[in-house]
Amino acid sequence: MAGGGGNMEGGEPEFQIAPMIDVLLVLLIFFMSITSAQVLEIDKDIHLPVAADAKKKDNKNAMNEAALNVRWMPNEQRALFKLNSNELPEEEIVSRLSTLKETNPTYRVIIRADKDTPAVQVQKAMTIIGQAGIDDISFSALNQE
């Protein structure tokens, strides 16, 4: 009987390590590409507030969400809004989020506001998201400094 690899005299097939390494390398490349895409969306200039009861986000909906970064510019006394990594005017953010909501009804937005941002600017971010028709909003915070 023709069989695939290994010594069949003892009755036990030999473990093939080469295909296992191939599979692991493919998985490694896959996870590296996903991780790098998520990291690009984070604005490193934002210092998140600390919330002692903050819970770690589950990544099961990572493809169905956007990050609205709100960076406070103290010298100019204004907030800078970025959808993922793109600085856009408010109307353009509403337009893009509306399009995403139409294609995926379960789309959600995470607000990443700087800890020095006034509450009225966070409320403005929530209004922008609401104008796009998205009702699933989360806030990003740290559970320790």
Secondary structure, DSSP 8 states (H G I E B T S, - for coil): ----SS--TTSS----HHHHHHHHHHHHHHHHHHHHHHHHTS-TT----B-TT-----GGGGGGEEEEEEEEETTTTEEEEEETTEE--HHHHHHHHHHHHHH-TT-EEEEEE-TTS-HHHHHHHHHHHHHTT---EEE--BS--
